[in-house]
Amino acid sequence: MSKGRSKREPPLDKGLIPWLGHVLEFPKDTIKFLERMKKKHGDVLMVQLGGFYITFPQDPLSLGAFVKETPEKLDFNLFARNLVQQLFGYRSIGNEKQILMTTSHKHLRGAGLEVLTRAMMCNLQNVMLQNIVSSADQTNWVEDRYSCTARILFSGLATYPFLAMHHTTVKEEVNKVLKESGQEVLHGGPLIHLTCDMLTKTPILDRADMTFEMADGCEYHIRKGDRMAVFPYSAFHTNPEIHPDPHSIKYDCFLNPDGSKKTDFYKAGTKVKYYNMPFGAGVSMYPGRFFANNELKQFVFLMLVYFEFELKNPDEKIPDTDVNRLGFGALHPIRDIQFQYRLSNFPK
């Protein structure tokens, strides 16, 4: 396959294998691959992957043009339909987008989100406490009883070592929220209730022909049928110019000295608007982001309320991430973090 080049198009790197291009190297370590391509070609580059030409904008100051593009020129739905069909064998019926918008507004926002959050809160407490509360000895440290839950929800949290090392301080904040709501945790007492308000206290896209304008004024022509992909992890989540020492846990990374939310991040002296994109942005932003945030907060909140826990190895280092999952959901650690826990002592 050949591709006639235009001077206005991003620099193209076809790789050594005809048609396949870099498809063998790309999934092995996507971040290192993109970093190498960026050093070679600059902030915008085009790569051949399995017959597709994919443009990767890597400048965080230029993502506004990408995020705000109209659906007429930037369409995620075609890619999503093809991906779902390949993964699950589901063929589109044509109106999934409208169904998704309707159900998302009904169940994942406002009153619907409150109902879903309450149900999650009740079920989570039942799962976490069903064996512990009935145990005759609740003072011994436990390591493996919730291995599945811990592996999925807790060991996968990059902040877990911080929570374990600063358990007392963080627990005080949780107890303060409970006290303000008029609730108290008692031995064998009722389940606690968390509202959404209480919780707040604690991408490849198909294109039509278009012009992509960079923050420095450079313009690139993107052809219809070509694809664009943004990897926030490499573009700005781990960009040391925006987030100094990005691989270290800093509880105040997104907080100002007064405790308010920090929104001022800079690259080369220019304020970065899109400094954190855990759920994507623009037309492809994840509709369940509010519930996903609530789930994580609920789990951490309940662990701090009901349990004492500590690292088995006080000098535990944060594990590296599994690069094979890059681009699909949250990144998993390459190994589990070993910890032990026990039920806290409550008034009777």
C-alpha positions as CSV (number, residue, x, y, z in Angstrom):
1,M,0.0,0.0,0.0
2,S,1.4,3.4,-0.9
3,K,0.4,6.8,0.4
4,G,1.1,9.9,-1.6
5,R,2.5,12.5,0.7
6,S,1.5,16.1,1.1
7,K,3.8,18.7,2.7
8,R,0.9,19.7,5.0
9,E,0.5,16.2,6.5
10,P,2.2,15.0,9.7
11,P,5.6,13.2,9.2
12,L,4.9,9.5,8.4
13,D,6.9,6.6,9.8
14,K,6.0,3.5,7.9
15,G,8.4,1.1,9.7
16,L,10.3,-1.7,8.0
17,I,7.5,-4.1,7.2
18,P,5.2,-3.3,4.3
19,W,1.6,-2.7,5.2
20,L,2.1,-3.9,8.8
21,G,4.5,-1.0,9.6
22,H,5.1,-0.9,13.4
23,V,2.2,-3.2,14.4
24,L,4.6,-5.7,16.0
25,E,6.6,-3.1,18.1
26,F,3.7,-0.8,19.0
27,P,1.8,-3.1,21.5
28,K,5.0,-4.3,23.3
29,D,5.5,-1.0,25.0
30,T,3.4,1.8,23.5
31,I,4.8,4.5,25.7
32,K,8.4,3.9,24.9
33,F,7.5,3.6,21.2
34,L,5.6,6.9,21.2
35,E,8.5,8.6,23.1
36,R,10.9,7.4,20.5
37,M,8.7,8.5,17.6
38,K,8.3,11.9,19.3
39,K,12.1,12.4,19.6
40,K,12.4,11.5,15.9
41,H,9.5,13.4,14.4
42,G,8.2,16.0,16.9
43,D,4.9,16.7,18.7
44,V,2.7,15.4,15.8
45,L,3.5,12.2,14.0
46,M,1.8,9.6,11.8
47,V,2.5,5.9,12.1
48,Q,1.5,3.0,9.9
49,L,-0.1,0.2,11.9
50,G,-1.6,-2.8,10.1
51,G,-2.6,-0.9,7.0
52,F,-3.9,2.1,9.0
53,Y,-2.3,5.5,9.1
54,I,-2.7,6.8,12.7
55,T,-1.8,10.3,13.7
56,F,-0.6,10.9,17.3
57,P,-0.8,14.5,18.7
58,Q,1.6,14.6,21.6
59,D,1.6,18.2,22.5
60,P,-0.7,18.8,25.5
61,L,-1.1,22.5,24.6
62,S,-2.7,21.5,21.2
63,L,-5.3,19.0,22.4
64,G,-8.1,21.6,22.5
65,A,-8.4,21.4,18.8
66,F,-8.7,17.6,19.0
67,V,-11.2,17.5,21.9
68,K,-13.5,20.2,20.5
69,E,-13.7,18.9,16.9
70,T,-17.2,18.4,15.6
71,P,-18.6,14.8,15.2
72,E,-19.0,15.6,11.4
73,K,-15.2,15.5,11.2
74,L,-14.2,13.4,14.2
75,D,-16.3,10.3,14.6
76,F,-15.6,7.8,17.4
77,N,-18.7,5.8,16.8
78,L,-17.5,4.0,13.7
79,F,-14.4,2.8,15.5
80,A,-16.4,1.8,18.6
81,R,-18.9,-0.3,16.6
82,N,-16.1,-2.1,14.8
83,L,-14.2,-2.7,18.1
84,V,-17.3,-4.1,19.9
85,Q,-18.1,-6.4,17.0
86,Q,-14.6,-7.8,17.0
87,L,-14.4,-8.2,20.8
88,F,-18.0,-9.4,21.5
89,G,-19.5,-10.3,18.2
90,Y,-22.2,-7.6,18.7
91,R,-23.5,-6.0,15.5
92,S,-24.8,-2.5,15.7
93,I,-28.5,-1.8,15.4
94,G,-27.8,1.8,14.5
95,N,-29.2,3.8,17.4
96,E,-26.8,2.7,20.2
97,K,-25.6,6.3,20.6
98,Q,-29.1,7.7,21.4
99,I,-29.8,4.8,23.7
100,L,-26.5,5.4,25.5
101,M,-27.2,9.1,25.9
102,T,-30.7,8.5,27.2
103,T,-29.8,5.8,29.7
104,S,-26.7,7.6,30.9
105,H,-28.6,10.8,31.7
106,K,-31.2,8.7,33.5
107,H,-29.1,6.4,35.6
108,L,-25.6,7.9,35.7
109,R,-26.4,11.5,36.8
110,G,-28.6,13.3,39.3
111,A,-31.3,11.2,41.1
112,G,-30.4,8.1,39.1
113,L,-26.8,8.3,40.2
114,E,-27.9,8.7,43.8
115,V,-29.9,5.5,43.6
116,L,-27.1,3.6,42.0
117,T,-24.6,4.8,44.5
118,R,-26.8,3.8,47.4
119,A,-27.2,0.3,46.0
120,M,-23.5,0.0,45.5
121,M,-22.8,1.1,49.0
122,C,-25.1,-1.5,50.5
123,N,-23.8,-4.3,48.4
124,L,-20.2,-3.4,49.0
125,Q,-20.6,-3.4,52.8
126,N,-22.4,-6.8,52.6
127,V,-19.5,-8.3,50.6
128,M,-16.8,-6.8,52.8
129,L,-18.4,-7.7,56.2
130,Q,-20.2,-11.0,55.6
131,N,-17.3,-13.2,56.8
132,I,-15.6,-10.7,59.2
133,V,-18.5,-9.8,61.4
134,S,-19.5,-13.4,62.0
135,S,-15.9,-14.5,62.8
136,A,-15.3,-15.5,66.4
137,D,-11.8,-13.8,66.4
138,Q,-11.9,-10.4,64.8
139,T,-8.5,-9.2,66.1
140,N,-6.2,-11.3,64.0
141,W,-4.6,-10.0,60.9
142,V,-6.1,-11.3,57.6
143,E,-4.2,-11.6,54.4
144,D,-6.1,-13.7,51.8
145,R,-9.8,-13.7,52.6
146,Y,-10.5,-10.9,50.1
147,S,-7.8,-11.6,47.7
148,C,-10.1,-11.2,44.7
149,T,-11.6,-7.9,45.9
150,A,-8.2,-6.6,47.1
151,R,-6.5,-7.5,43.8
152,I,-9.1,-5.8,41.7
153,L,-10.0,-2.8,43.7
154,F,-7.2,-2.1,46.2
155,S,-3.9,-3.5,45.0
156,G,-4.6,-1.7,41.7
157,L,-4.7,1.7,43.3
158,A,-1.5,3.5,42.9
159,T,-2.3,5.4,46.1
160,Y,-2.6,2.3,48.3
161,P,1.0,2.5,49.7
162,F,0.2,6.1,50.8
163,L,-3.0,5.0,52.4
164,A,-1.3,2.2,54.3
165,M,1.5,4.4,55.5
166,H,-0.7,7.3,56.6
167,H,-3.7,5.2,57.7
168,T,-4.4,7.2,60.9
169,T,-4.4,10.6,59.3
170,V,-6.6,9.6,56.4
171,K,-8.9,7.7,58.8
172,E,-9.4,10.9,60.8
173,E,-10.7,12.6,57.7
174,V,-13.1,9.8,57.0
175,N,-14.5,9.8,60.6
176,K,-15.0,13.6,60.3
177,V,-17.2,13.1,57.3
178,L,-19.2,10.5,59.1
179,K,-19.6,12.6,62.2
180,E,-20.8,15.6,60.1
181,S,-23.5,13.4,58.7
182,G,-24.6,12.3,62.2
183,Q,-23.5,8.7,61.8
184,E,-21.4,6.4,63.9
185,V,-19.9,2.9,63.3
186,L,-21.0,0.5,66.1
187,H,-20.1,-3.1,66.7
188,G,-22.8,-5.1,64.9
189,G,-24.6,-1.9,64.2
190,P,-26.4,-0.7,61.0
191,L,-24.6,-0.2,57.7
192,I,-23.4,3.4,57.1
193,H,-24.9,5.5,54.4
194,L,-22.9,7.6,51.9
195,T,-24.5,10.1,49.7
196,C,-23.0,11.5,46.5
197,D,-22.6,14.8,48.3
198,M,-20.5,13.1,51.0
199,L,-18.4,11.4,48.4
200,T,-17.4,14.7,46.9
201,K,-15.8,15.7,50.1
202,T,-13.4,12.9,50.1
203,P,-9.3,6.7,21.9
204,I,-8.9,6.3,18.4
205,L,-11.1,8.5,16.2
206,D,-12.0,8.3,12.5
207,R,-11.8,11.5,10.6
208,A,-13.1,13.4,7.6
209,D,-10.6,15.6,5.7
210,M,-9.7,18.4,8.1
211,T,-7.0,20.7,9.3
212,F,-5.4,20.1,12.7
213,E,-4.0,23.3,14.2
214,M,-1.2,23.2,16.8
215,A,-0.7,25.7,19.6
216,D,2.4,27.0,17.9
217,G,0.4,27.9,14.8
218,C,1.5,24.9,12.6
219,E,-1.3,23.2,10.7
220,Y,-1.5,19.6,9.5
221,H,-3.9,18.1,7.0
222,I,-5.7,14.9,8.1
223,R,-7.3,12.8,5.4
224,K,-10.7,11.2,5.5
225,G,-10.2,7.6,6.5
226,D,-7.0,8.2,8.5
227,R,-7.2,7.9,12.2
228,M,-6.0,9.9,15.2
229,A,-5.2,8.7,18.7
230,V,-4.4,10.5,21.9
231,F,-2.5,8.9,24.8
232,P,-3.0,11.2,27.8
233,Y,-0.7,9.0,29.8
234,S,2.4,9.9,27.7
235,A,1.2,13.3,26.5
236,F,0.7,14.9,29.9
237,H,-0.1,12.5,32.8
238,T,3.6,11.5,33.0
239,N,5.0,14.7,31.4
240,P,7.5,16.0,34.0
241,E,7.1,19.5,32.6
242,I,3.5,19.4,33.7
243,H,3.7,17.1,36.7
244,P,7.1,17.1,38.3
245,D,8.3,13.6,39.3
246,P,5.1,12.0,37.9
247,H,5.8,8.5,39.0
248,S,5.8,9.4,42.7
249,I,2.7,9.4,44.9
250,K,1.8,12.9,46.0
251,Y,-1.4,13.3,47.9
252,D,-1.5,17.0,47.1
253,C,-0.7,16.7,43.4
254,F,-4.1,18.2,42.5
255,L,-4.5,20.3,45.6
256,N,-3.6,23.9,46.4
257,P,-2.0,24.8,49.7
258,D,-5.4,25.8,51.1
259,G,-6.9,22.4,50.2
260,S,-8.9,23.6,47.1
261,K,-8.7,21.9,43.8
262,K,-5.6,22.7,41.8
263,T,-6.3,23.6,38.1
264,D,-3.2,25.6,37.2
265,F,-0.6,23.5,35.4
266,Y,1.9,24.8,33.0
267,K,4.2,23.6,30.2
268,A,6.9,26.0,29.0
269,G,5.2,28.8,30.9
270,T,1.8,28.3,29.2
271,K,-1.2,27.1,31.1
272,V,-2.3,23.5,30.2
273,K,-6.1,23.1,30.0
274,Y,-6.2,19.3,29.6
275,Y,-3.8,18.3,32.4
276,N,-5.7,15.2,33.6
277,M,-8.0,13.0,31.4
278,P,-8.8,9.7,33.3
279,F,-12.0,9.3,31.4
280,G,-11.2,10.8,28.0
281,A,-12.6,14.1,26.7
282,G,-14.9,15.5,24.1
283,V,-17.2,13.3,22.2
284,S,-15.8,10.1,23.6
285,M,-15.8,11.0,27.3
286,Y,-16.8,8.0,29.4
287,P,-20.5,8.5,30.5
288,G,-20.1,6.4,33.7
289,R,-17.2,8.6,35.1
290,F,-19.3,9.9,38.0
291,F,-20.3,6.4,39.2
292,A,-16.8,5.1,38.6
293,N,-15.4,7.8,40.9
294,N,-18.1,7.0,43.5
295,E,-17.2,3.3,43.5
296,L,-13.5,4.0,44.2
297,K,-14.3,6.5,46.9
298,Q,-16.8,4.1,48.5
299,F,-14.3,1.3,48.7
300,V,-11.5,3.4,50.1
301,F,-14.0,5.1,52.6
302,L,-15.3,1.7,53.9
303,M,-11.8,0.2,54.2
304,L,-10.8,3.2,56.4
305,V,-14.0,3.1,58.4
306,Y,-14.2,-0.7,59.1
307,F,-10.6,-1.9,59.1
308,E,-7.1,-1.4,60.2
309,F,-4.5,-2.3,57.6
310,E,-0.8,-2.1,57.0
311,L,1.8,-3.1,54.4
312,K,3.4,-6.5,55.1
313,N,6.6,-4.8,53.8
314,P,6.9,-1.3,55.1
315,D,9.4,-0.5,52.4
316,E,7.1,-1.7,49.6
317,K,7.7,0.1,46.3
318,I,5.0,1.1,43.9
319,P,5.0,-1.6,41.2
320,D,5.3,-0.6,37.6
321,T,2.3,-0.8,35.3
322,D,1.4,-3.5,32.9
323,V,2.1,-1.8,29.6
324,N,0.2,-4.5,27.7
325,R,-3.1,-3.0,28.8
326,L,-2.3,0.6,27.7
327,G,-5.2,2.1,25.9
328,F,-7.9,0.0,27.4
329,G,-9.2,1.1,30.8
330,A,-7.1,1.5,34.0
331,L,-3.5,0.3,33.9
332,H,-2.9,-2.7,36.2
333,P,0.2,-3.2,38.3
334,I,2.6,-5.9,37.2
335,R,2.4,-7.5,40.7
336,D,0.1,-7.3,43.8
337,I,0.9,-5.3,46.9
338,Q,0.9,-7.5,49.9
339,F,-1.0,-6.1,53.0
340,Q,-2.8,-7.4,56.0
341,Y,-5.9,-6.0,57.7
342,R,-8.3,-6.6,60.6
343,L,-11.6,-5.2,61.8
344,S,-11.3,-2.0,63.8
345,N,-12.5,-1.9,67.4
346,F,-15.9,-0.2,67.6
347,P,-18.1,0.8,70.6
348,K,-20.7,-1.8,71.6
